[in-house]
Every structure is written in C-alpha cells, then in structure tokens.
Amino acid sequence: MWVIAGVLLGAVLLLSLAGLHTGPHTHLAAGVAGLVGAGWIVAMVVEKGAATSLWVLLALDLLVVVSLVLTAWRALTGPAPEGMPHAPLESSFGTAVTDLAPSGIVQVGGEQWSAVSMNGTVRSGGPVQVLRADRVRLEVWGEEAEVDHAPVSFALTPISPEALLP
C-alpha cells in the first residue's frame, strides 16, 4: 500500500514540476493525482488504523492539492500576467477559417482562435483585424463583412401612471 501511495504522491510532484513548463492544465492533472493520493491515504488509515504519519502525509497532500488547484484556476481564469512572452494580438490581421456569424474561428499569426465579428457576418476566407483579445476569444473587425440590414420592428405603448403603482 505504501508503494502505491508513493507512486501517486510522486506523480503529484512530477506533474506539478512539469506544469511549470506546460501550463495550468498540467497543474490541474497534478491536483487530480493528489486527490486520488489523498483517497488512497484515507483507505490506508481505515485499514491500518490512525497512524500519526498517515495523518501528516494526508494533511501535506491536501495542502499541495489545494495550492495546485488554486494556481491552475487563477492561471486559467485570470488575466495574462505582465511580461508574458507572447505577441500582442490587437491590430493583427488574420483570416476567417469559418463563417463568423457572428462567432466562429479565425487564424491570426499562425494560430487558430475563437472569434466574434463586431461588424456583421464575415465569410470563410475573409480578412479580419483583431480589435481586442479577451483570454482565448478575439473580437475582430471583418474587412469585407456583410452587414445585416434586416428591419427591426417594435412599438412603444403608453403606460398609465396608475399601472406603475403597487
């Protein structure tokens, strides 16, 4: 049982170190491995009794898991850190891979991105310019966008002041 616990905790260590190079998804994988390891340690406690060393190992494992998951969550949902080695996307030009009506896929700088057209439907193959990058979604301006001129029908109806009172 100790060998399996050691393998699981070793996987947590290796995945967390690999996550420094491969990114937050690997940190999430390390967190999952840590949760499996915590479950294994709890099974050892149930089978062998409440040894102090097992409780300490469980506490340390859970501390590492929580820190890994929080780190991964912040990296996946928060803004990009300053000084990240990436080319700015704003003002870059690209091509629509799929029709943007208004959402679709564009290729900018050799990479494919999820995008939203801000000025109408852009057909596949049409040129686009990036207005704004929001995490993994780009807001683009279609150079040859087809603007939807469908009439909008609505009517205003007057409301009496008595209808507004409770």
N, C-alpha and C positions, 0 to 999 in steps of 0.2 A: 504494500500500500504506500510505503514511503517513496518508492521509486516512481510511482505514478504521480504522486504529489510533487516530487522534484522535477519531473518532466513538464508538468503543467506550469509550475512556477518559473522554470527555465524558459518556457515558451513565452510567458509574460515578459520576462526580461529581454529576450531576443527581439520580440515584436515591438516592444517599446523603443529599443535602440534602433531598429530598422525604420520605425516611424519618423525618426529624426531626418531621414533621407527620403522616405517615400510619402510622407504626409499623414494627415489626421485619420484617414481610413484605416491605416495600419495600427494607429493608437486605439481605435475602436476595436479592432481584432484582438489587440492585447488585453483590452478591458473584458472582452468576452472570454478569452482564455483565463483571465484572472477570476471571473465569476465561476467558471467551471472548476477551477482550482479551489475556490472557496467552498463550493459544494462538496468537493472531494474531501477537504479537511473536515467539514462538518460530519461527513459519513465516517471519517476516522475517529472523531470524537465520540460519536454514537457507538461505534463498535469497540473501541479500546478504552473508553472512559475519558473523563475530562482531565487530560494531562495539561499542565501549565504551558508546556512548549507548543502544544497544538493551538491553544487559545492565542498565544502571542503570534504564532505564524498566521492564524486566521485574521487577526487584527491588522498585521502588516500587509497582508494580501489585500484586504478590503481598502486600506488606505491608499495603496498603489492603484487599485482599480478605480476608485473614485477620482483620484488625481488624473489618471489617464483619460477617463471618460469626459471629465470637465475640460481638459485640454483639447481633446478632439472636438467636443461640442463647440467650444469657443472658436476654434480654427475653422470649423465648417459653417458656422452661422454668423460670425462677426466680420467686421471689415478687414480687408487685407492689411497686414502690418506695414508700417513705413519701411522703405528700403528693400522691399521685396524685389528680387531680380526678375522683373517682367517688363515687357514693352508696354507703354501706355496704349490703350485701345482707342481712347477718344480721338476723333478726327481721322482714324484709319479708314481705309477703303477696303471693300470686300465685295463678295458676290453672293446672291441668294442661292442656296442649294435647293431649297424647296420654295414653293409659293409662300409668301408672307401675307396672310390674310386674316388678321394682322400678324399672327405668330407663325414661326417656322424656324428653319435652320439657315445660317449664313456661314460663309468661310471668310475669315479675316486672318491675315498673317499666317496662312498655312494650317490654321486650326478651325474646327467647326464649333459654332456657338449657337445656343438657343437665342432667338432674337424676336423683337416686336417692332413692326413698322409703325412709325409715328405719323405717316402722311398718306396712308392708303395701301392698297394691295400691290405688292412687288412680285412679279412673276419670277419663276425659277430662272437663274442665269442673269438676272438684272443686277446692275451695280447698286451698292449701298454704301453709306458712310455712317460710321459709328458716332452717335451723339453722346451716349452715356453708357458706361459699363456698371451694372449692378450685380455684384457677385458673379454668377455664371450666366446671366441674361444680359443681352445687349439691346439698347434702344437705338434703332437705325432710321436713317432717312433714305428712302428709295429715290434714286435719281430719275427713274422712269416709272414712278408709282402711278397706279390707276386710282384716281380719287373717286370714291363712291358718292354719286350725286343723287341718291335716292331721296325723294321728298319725305320730310318728316311731318306727320300730321298730329296735331294736338289742338286742344281747345281749352280756353280758360272759362271757367264758370264762376259767376259771382257767389260769394258765401255771405249769408246774413250774419250780423254781429251776434244774434241770439244763438246761432249754431255753434259759436265758439265758446259759449258759457257752459260750465259743467252742469 
